[in-house]
Amino acid sequence: MRRDLSSKVNPKVSTAPVVVTDTTAQVGSIIDTAGYTSLTYLIATGTLADADATFAVQVDEGDAANLSDASAVADADLIGTEALAGFTFAADSACRKIGYIGGKRYVRLTITPSGNSGNAPIACIALLGDATRAPTSNPPA
């Protein structure tokens, strides 16, 4: 394989690796999409200890840098669904993804646990793609 993806993408930490032990929402970083024409969130789990926990995903968008104007992204502006990106206690060492194709500049992903009282390691990367100026820097900026 000789195709280059690395020079066209820029990963950003949305949710740093964390072990969630309760039902506190994990609100990701606000991602600035300027200079990119695509965005995919990649969610990774570790071993999820609670036998009845669920984890819902929500994607918000807005034009204000602090997302003071945040609103839920319309289903038509997502590749995949928030339900498919969500997961349950059975998703040990799993990956999920959801893409954003809306027109707002700022985007944020939130993972909200329910029924969780055990250790739930999760992390999320925002993969900005199709850079308008390539190659992108390495290490990522």
Contacts in CASP RR format, 6 or more apart in sequence:
PFRMAT RR
TARGET T0000
AUTHOR 0000-0000-0000
METHOD contacts of the structure
MODEL  1
MRRDLSSKVNPKVSTAPVVVTDTTAQVGSIIDTAGYTSLTYLIATGTLAD
ADATFAVQVDEGDAANLSDASAVADADLIGTEALAGFTFAADSACRKIGY
IGGKRYVRLTITPSGNSGNAPIACIALLGDATRAPTSNPPA
6 135 0 8 1.000
6 136 0 8 1.000
6 138 0 8 1.000
7 131 0 8 1.000
7 134 0 8 1.000
7 135 0 8 1.000
7 136 0 8 1.000
8 129 0 8 1.000
8 130 0 8 1.000
8 131 0 8 1.000
8 134 0 8 1.000
8 135 0 8 1.000
8 136 0 8 1.000
9 127 0 8 1.000
9 128 0 8 1.000
9 129 0 8 1.000
9 131 0 8 1.000
9 136 0 8 1.000
10 36 0 8 1.000
10 127 0 8 1.000
10 128 0 8 1.000
10 129 0 8 1.000
10 131 0 8 1.000
10 136 0 8 1.000
10 137 0 8 1.000
10 140 0 8 1.000
10 141 0 8 1.000
11 125 0 8 1.000
11 126 0 8 1.000
11 127 0 8 1.000
11 128 0 8 1.000
11 140 0 8 1.000
12 29 0 8 1.000
12 31 0 8 1.000
12 125 0 8 1.000
12 126 0 8 1.000
12 127 0 8 1.000
12 128 0 8 1.000
12 140 0 8 1.000
13 29 0 8 1.000
13 123 0 8 1.000
13 124 0 8 1.000
13 125 0 8 1.000
13 126 0 8 1.000
14 28 0 8 1.000
14 29 0 8 1.000
14 31 0 8 1.000
14 41 0 8 1.000
14 108 0 8 1.000
14 109 0 8 1.000
14 124 0 8 1.000
14 125 0 8 1.000
14 126 0 8 1.000
15 26 0 8 1.000
15 28 0 8 1.000
15 29 0 8 1.000
15 109 0 8 1.000
15 111 0 8 1.000
15 122 0 8 1.000
15 123 0 8 1.000
15 124 0 8 1.000
16 123 0 8 1.000
17 121 0 8 1.000
17 122 0 8 1.000
17 123 0 8 1.000
18 26 0 8 1.000
18 121 0 8 1.000
18 122 0 8 1.000
18 123 0 8 1.000
19 119 0 8 1.000
19 120 0 8 1.000
19 121 0 8 1.000
20 26 0 8 1.000
20 113 0 8 1.000
20 116 0 8 1.000
20 119 0 8 1.000
20 120 0 8 1.000
20 121 0 8 1.000
20 122 0 8 1.000
21 116 0 8 1.000
21 117 0 8 1.000
21 118 0 8 1.000
21 119 0 8 1.000
21 120 0 8 1.000
22 113 0 8 1.000
22 116 0 8 1.000
22 117 0 8 1.000
23 112 0 8 1.000
23 113 0 8 1.000
23 114 0 8 1.000
23 115 0 8 1.000
23 116 0 8 1.000
24 113 0 8 1.000
25 110 0 8 1.000
25 111 0 8 1.000
25 112 0 8 1.000
25 113 0 8 1.000
26 110 0 8 1.000
26 111 0 8 1.000
26 112 0 8 1.000
26 113 0 8 1.000
26 122 0 8 1.000
26 124 0 8 1.000
27 108 0 8 1.000
27 110 0 8 1.000
28 108 0 8 1.000
28 109 0 8 1.000
28 110 0 8 1.000
28 124 0 8 1.000
29 108 0 8 1.000
29 126 0 8 1.000
30 65 0 8 1.000
30 66 0 8 1.000
30 67 0 8 1.000
30 106 0 8 1.000
30 107 0 8 1.000
30 108 0 8 1.000
31 39 0 8 1.000
31 106 0 8 1.000
31 107 0 8 1.000
31 108 0 8 1.000
31 126 0 8 1.000
31 128 0 8 1.000
32 65 0 8 1.000
32 105 0 8 1.000
32 106 0 8 1.000
33 39 0 8 1.000
33 100 0 8 1.000
33 104 0 8 1.000
33 105 0 8 1.000
33 106 0 8 1.000
33 107 0 8 1.000
33 128 0 8 1.000
34 105 0 8 1.000
35 128 0 8 1.000
35 131 0 8 1.000
35 132 0 8 1.000
35 133 0 8 1.000
36 128 0 8 1.000
36 129 0 8 1.000
36 130 0 8 1.000
36 131 0 8 1.000
36 132 0 8 1.000
37 129 0 8 1.000
37 130 0 8 1.000
37 132 0 8 1.000
38 99 0 8 1.000
38 100 0 8 1.000
38 101 0 8 1.000
38 128 0 8 1.000
38 129 0 8 1.000
38 130 0 8 1.000
39 99 0 8 1.000
39 100 0 8 1.000
39 107 0 8 1.000
39 126 0 8 1.000
39 127 0 8 1.000
39 128 0 8 1.000
39 129 0 8 1.000
40 79 0 8 1.000
40 97 0 8 1.000
40 98 0 8 1.000
40 99 0 8 1.000
40 100 0 8 1.000
40 126 0 8 1.000
40 127 0 8 1.000
40 129 0 8 1.000
41 59 0 8 1.000
41 85 0 8 1.000
41 97 0 8 1.000
41 98 0 8 1.000
41 99 0 8 1.000
41 100 0 8 1.000
41 109 0 8 1.000
41 124 0 8 1.000
41 125 0 8 1.000
41 126 0 8 1.000
41 127 0 8 1.000
42 95 0 8 1.000
42 96 0 8 1.000
42 97 0 8 1.000
42 124 0 8 1.000
42 125 0 8 1.000
42 126 0 8 1.000
42 127 0 8 1.000
43 57 0 8 1.000
43 85 0 8 1.000
43 86 0 8 1.000
43 87 0 8 1.000
43 95 0 8 1.000
43 96 0 8 1.000
43 97 0 8 1.000
43 98 0 8 1.000
43 109 0 8 1.000
43 111 0 8 1.000
43 122 0 8 1.000
43 123 0 8 1.000
43 124 0 8 1.000
44 94 0 8 1.000
44 95 0 8 1.000
44 122 0 8 1.000
44 123 0 8 1.000
44 124 0 8 1.000
44 125 0 8 1.000
45 87 0 8 1.000
45 91 0 8 1.000
45 92 0 8 1.000
45 93 0 8 1.000
45 94 0 8 1.000
45 95 0 8 1.000
45 120 0 8 1.000
45 121 0 8 1.000
45 122 0 8 1.000
46 92 0 8 1.000
46 93 0 8 1.000
46 94 0 8 1.000
46 120 0 8 1.000
46 121 0 8 1.000
46 122 0 8 1.000
47 92 0 8 1.000
47 93 0 8 1.000
47 119 0 8 1.000
47 121 0 8 1.000
48 87 0 8 1.000
48 88 0 8 1.000
48 89 0 8 1.000
48 90 0 8 1.000
48 91 0 8 1.000
48 92 0 8 1.000
48 119 0 8 1.000
48 120 0 8 1.000
48 121 0 8 1.000
49 89 0 8 1.000
49 118 0 8 1.000
49 119 0 8 1.000
49 120 0 8 1.000
50 89 0 8 1.000
50 115 0 8 1.000
50 116 0 8 1.000
50 117 0 8 1.000
50 118 0 8 1.000
50 119 0 8 1.000
50 120 0 8 1.000
51 89 0 8 1.000
52 89 0 8 1.000
52 115 0 8 1.000
53 88 0 8 1.000
53 89 0 8 1.000
53 113 0 8 1.000
53 114 0 8 1.000
53 115 0 8 1.000
53 116 0 8 1.000
53 117 0 8 1.000
53 118 0 8 1.000
53 120 0 8 1.000
54 86 0 8 1.000
54 87 0 8 1.000
54 88 0 8 1.000
54 89 0 8 1.000
54 113 0 8 1.000
54 114 0 8 1.000
54 115 0 8 1.000
55 86 0 8 1.000
55 87 0 8 1.000
55 88 0 8 1.000
55 91 0 8 1.000
55 111 0 8 1.000
55 112 0 8 1.000
55 113 0 8 1.000
55 114 0 8 1.000
55 116 0 8 1.000
55 120 0 8 1.000
55 122 0 8 1.000
56 82 0 8 1.000
56 86 0 8 1.000
56 111 0 8 1.000
56 112 0 8 1.000
56 113 0 8 1.000
56 114 0 8 1.000
57 82 0 8 1.000
57 85 0 8 1.000
57 86 0 8 1.000
57 96 0 8 1.000
57 98 0 8 1.000
57 109 0 8 1.000
57 110 0 8 1.000
57 111 0 8 1.000
57 112 0 8 1.000
58 72 0 8 1.000
58 82 0 8 1.000
58 109 0 8 1.000
58 110 0 8 1.000
58 112 0 8 1.000
59 72 0 8 1.000
59 73 0 8 1.000
59 78 0 8 1.000
59 82 0 8 1.000
59 98 0 8 1.000
59 100 0 8 1.000
59 107 0 8 1.000
59 108 0 8 1.000
59 109 0 8 1.000
59 110 0 8 1.000
60 67 0 8 1.000
60 70 0 8 1.000
60 71 0 8 1.000
60 72 0 8 1.000
60 73 0 8 1.000
60 107 0 8 1.000
60 108 0 8 1.000
60 109 0 8 1.000
60 110 0 8 1.000
61 70 0 8 1.000
61 71 0 8 1.000
61 73 0 8 1.000
61 77 0 8 1.000
61 100 0 8 1.000
61 102 0 8 1.000
61 103 0 8 1.000
61 104 0 8 1.000
61 106 0 8 1.000
61 107 0 8 1.000
61 108 0 8 1.000
62 69 0 8 1.000
62 70 0 8 1.000
62 71 0 8 1.000
62 104 0 8 1.000
62 105 0 8 1.000
62 106 0 8 1.000
62 107 0 8 1.000
63 69 0 8 1.000
63 104 0 8 1.000
63 105 0 8 1.000
63 106 0 8 1.000
64 70 0 8 1.000
64 106 0 8 1.000
65 106 0 8 1.000
67 106 0 8 1.000
67 108 0 8 1.000
70 108 0 8 1.000
73 100 0 8 1.000
73 102 0 8 1.000
73 107 0 8 1.000
75 81 0 8 1.000
77 100 0 8 1.000
77 101 0 8 1.000
77 102 0 8 1.000
77 103 0 8 1.000
78 98 0 8 1.000
78 99 0 8 1.000
78 100 0 8 1.000
78 101 0 8 1.000
79 98 0 8 1.000
79 99 0 8 1.000
79 100 0 8 1.000
79 101 0 8 1.000
80 98 0 8 1.000
80 99 0 8 1.000
81 98 0 8 1.000
82 98 0 8 1.000
84 96 0 8 1.000
84 98 0 8 1.000
85 96 0 8 1.000
85 97 0 8 1.000
85 98 0 8 1.000
86 96 0 8 1.000
86 111 0 8 1.000
87 94 0 8 1.000
87 96 0 8 1.000
98 109 0 8 1.000
100 107 0 8 1.000
107 126 0 8 1.000
109 124 0 8 1.000
109 126 0 8 1.000
111 122 0 8 1.000
111 124 0 8 1.000
113 120 0 8 1.000
END
